[in-house]
Amino acid sequence: MNDLAQNATPPTRTTCPYCGVGCGVLASPMPDGSVSIAGDPDHPANLGRLCSKGAALGETVGLEERLLHPAIEGERVSWDAALTAVAERFSAAVRDHGPDAVAFYCSGQLLTEDYYVANKLMKGFIGSANIDTNSRLCMSSSVAGHVRAFGADHVPVSYEDMEAADLVVLVGSNLAWCHPVLYQRLVAAKAARPAMRVVVIDPRRSATCDIADLHLALAADGDVPLFLGLLAHLHRAGATDPAFLDAHTTGFGAALGEALALTACDLEAATGLSAPDLLAFFDLVAQTPRTVTLWSQGANQSASGTDKVNAIVNCHLATGRIGKPGAGPFSITGQPNAMGGREVGGLANMLAAHMAIENPAHREIVRTFWNAPSLSEKPGLKAVDLFRAVADGRIKALWIMGTNPVVSMPDADAIKAALAACPFVVVSEASATADTLAFAHVALPAAAWGEKNGTVTNSERRISRQRPFLDMPGEARPDWWILSAVARRMGFRNAFAYHTPAEIFAEHAALTAFRNEAATSRDLDLGALAGLDAAAYEALAPLRWPLSARAAAPARSFADGRFFHADGRARLVPVAPPKRDAASGFTLNTGRVRDHWHTMTRTGLSPRLSAHIAEPFLEIHPEDAAALGLADADLARLSSPHGEATLRCLVTDRGRRGAVFAPMHWTAAYAPSGRVDALVEPRTDPVSGQPALKASRVSVERYPAAWYGFLVSTRKPEPLSVAGYHALARTRGGWRAEIAGATRLADPAAVAAALLGAEPTEPGLLSYDDAATGSHRFALVRDGRLDGALWLSPQPVAVSRAFAAEKLGATLTALDRARLLAGRGGADGPDKGAIVCSCMNIGANDILAAMAKGAVSVEAVAAQTRAGTNCGSCRSEIRALLARAAEPRETVQLA
């Protein structure tokens, strides 16, 4: 055992701050200031597993780029001054313009206790329901679909059900990259029971297809007709459950009528799928009672998202495949506490404790419990409409908490304009580089993961504790503390006299049980936790609700066929295929990559997480690329009526012709022209208000690059204004950057000196000019060590990125310098190639070398290289390399 391990403090059991899987984490601060991270083997969500992002959490908890002090108009002030300013401006806006002149925009990164206080303040005491959240962009269509079908926003399936199913249907879910630990549980279950089948329904052949027995490359927004076709087939095949339908549901006739109205030709045209593929899917579902249908953003982020959810749920209700082991409809949330936010009413159309704001009886329950003087009586503005109200002046004061809408909202440039015009903007934030912070009149430093204390709820309704293991730096404070302090200054002292998050959680739990006596009165009941004291709250182990104080929780949701509509029956909701978009151009699908999260304010701090994919990119089909004169690594310019973006081309047949894919993570801090959501039209689902982030129309053309460059540097390279395009990323020892420009460089040496922070005549600035190719190469060596290097070329730069980055700060021999200018290592310093396994820093060439030594399986590659042995998220890429090597007449060579 090393000295650090011996001297480390005992690990703190906490919960990962990334996706909705809700993995348990063991965090151990070390004497050298680092933090050791491991999966919690006792947490039921992950049983010790972590994904690449979770495993790298220790690299993201430093104070670099932290907001540490309150500020007004950019000037540091005291907390009292900042809080007083917020309270006075919000109070004045309410007094002069009414309560609907103010709004909160929150985040699934908030803890349940933070969310509870925000919702209570806005809906109960300010008197407006203008509080929405970035969870609106994630799962609000699932919420609406659940409420329509079940009478409550209730997820009836567990992770164990997914593992026990004989068929798992993944709809619009790249589980391998977006929920990697849950994906690994599915992989293990399939390995243990080879008869299990997996179907992936996704326009792209994503990494998740690695375990698919059937991949349906669905046309954009083809989900509703696909599941209408399935419902009709289940009926014709005799796979429905008439007894269940008769005893426990209503609406089957109308729902089936819509399904039967769809002809076979209509179905093929609307889904883009062949008749044999459709029949294979339909037969598989009809013949497999133990079916779990799991969906995520690919279904939700649509103008017909709610109908998609109900089309899926209809099939489960029609067959009685709900409330049973290994069967049911399963919505997987994208954020760590999207579910907790739903529980406390964090959405504009909800009340706390899963109560409905339109329901007078529910309003009376909440009004009485809170002793609220002016409880809102109508839904507030959902996210897209909320920012429209900011833009047109209806909202005079806006408080944004823990989210970055300038990057993540559709029509993101319009969000920038709205915030710039808003009379008063407050931003509670941990990151000093979040794009939205630039628009804050008042900036409030919030506690970050590792410092926060509270609870989160994962996708299977499991509540877990986030516990602090680091002190709050500077003047950072918890969100609940900030909100409570403002509420007291607004005159609501007694209702917000909180001292600890344990008090808030106990109040939240008590509200869920208040006047909730009937067994099917309201689904959310945490009454058994209402009496928790501080010690019990601190020791709270992960547990699933409902947790009633009156009776033991049912063994399984809906096992008794009772739902939460007043008559106890579920509803099959009739849905119709959406109208097809006849607009020209490409269909833009947005999403995530494996190793980054949301807008990179956390993952962008980790060199390890930028090693896999370091710049924004555009997936485009080879035939479309050829028609546009685009090749791999070219730059493409995308445009729509709302904005523009410039992205690196990845030519691949993973997607359909006429469709392109781009990740949504990159911000102005890392890639100013890579803000993809600036292109997205602000079209929303009419029921849920969720934006259609998966199907905007864009045009694509080649960016007219006159030169390309690649840079590594121990210092952050500035200025980058010389480049029309740039994408920054951290790397071990410094920074890397991709750059390009549309105007020929008159003096490449001067540009190199500026970017590398050198004097043009500095002796350590080495250069090589290749007249034949028009390329230029520079290296800056100081005290014998590499301080930076730059490669410029008329074509995309062919340099080993991993090799160049690993040389930063290294002592260079004369041979090293020659190799560096060539951009490749020699036999004694082989090129890793593109990083495949971020956890173990294993590149494609490392894997190819293992294959050359006889590794013919993922397991054999893992044994030689350790690639894929930690989180396993890279195993599909390893398998793809193996498959390419096995193709006839293809010779695999080391780069």
Salt bridges, closest charged atoms under 4 A:
ASP40 OD1 - ARG13 NH1 2.51
ASP42 OD2 - ARG13 NH2 3.32
GLU59 OE2 - ARG608 NE 2.95
GLU64 OE2 - ARG730 NH2 2.92
GLU65 OE2 - ARG730 NH2 2.70
ASP80 OD1 - ARG489 NH2 2.90
ASP96 OD1 - ARG95 NE 3.09
ASP100 OD2 - LYS378 NZ 2.75
ASP132 OD1 - ARG136 NH2 2.83
ASP153 OD1 - HIS146 ND1 2.97
ASP153 OD1 - ARG342 NH2 2.67
GLU160 OE2 - ARG185 NH2 3.88
ASP161 OD1 - ARG556 NH1 2.69
GLU163 OE1 - ARG185 NH2 2.86
ASP166 OD1 - ARG193 NH1 3.10
ASP166 OD2 - ARG290 NE 3.77
ASP210 OD2 - ARG879 NH1 2.25
ASP213 OD2 - LYS190 NZ 3.36
ASP221 OD1 - LYS308 NZ 2.84
ASP223 OD1 - LYS308 NZ 3.06
ASP283 OD1 - HIS233 NE2 2.98
ASP307 OD1 - ARG148 NH2 2.78
GLU364 OE1 - ARG367 NH1 3.09
GLU377 OE2 - ARG367 NH2 3.40
ASP385 OD1 - ARG388 NH1 3.05
ASP392 OD2 - ARG394 NH2 2.89
ASP411 OD1 - HIS642 ND1 3.59
ASP413 OD1 - ARG675 NH1 2.88
GLU451 OE2 - ARG66 NH1 2.72
GLU460 OE2 - ARG462 NE 2.99
GLU475 OE2 - HIS69 ND1 2.76
GLU475 OE2 - ARG76 NH2 3.31
GLU503 OE2 - HIS499 ND1 3.72
GLU507 OE2 - LYS120 NZ 2.86
ASP523 OD2 - HIS154 ND1 2.95
ASP523 OD1 - HIS354 ND1 3.02
ASP525 OD2 - ARG550 NH2 3.12
GLU538 OE1 - ARG465 NH2 3.02
GLU538 OE2 - ARG467 NE 3.50
ASP567 OD1 - ARG571 NH1 3.03
ASP595 OD1 - ARG594 NE 2.86
ASP595 OD2 - HIS612 ND1 3.97
GLU615 OE2 - ARG648 NE 2.92
GLU619 OE2 - ARG204 NH2 2.85
GLU619 OE2 - ARG654 NH2 2.95
GLU623 OE1 - ARG657 NH1 2.91
ASP624 OD1 - ARG657 NH2 2.98
ASP634 OD2 - ARG702 NE 3.50
ASP653 OD1 - ARG205 NH2 3.07
GLU681 OE1 - ARG683 NE 3.61
GLU701 OE2 - ARG637 NH1 3.80
GLU738 OE1 - ARG648 NH2 3.52
GLU738 OE2 - ARG736 NH2 3.81
GLU738 OE2 - ARG801 NE 2.93
GLU762 OE2 - ARG782 NE 2.78
ASP769 OD1 - HIS776 ND1 2.83
ASP787 OD2 - ARG782 NH1 3.34
ASP828 OD1 - ARG819 NH1 2.58
ASP831 OD2 - ARG824 NH1 3.36
ASP846 OD2 - LYS832 NZ 3.54
GLU859 OE2 - ARG875 NH2 2.91
GLU877 OE2 - ARG594 NH1 2.93
GLU877 OE2 - HIS612 NE2 3.02
GLU890 OE2 - ARG884 NE 3.91
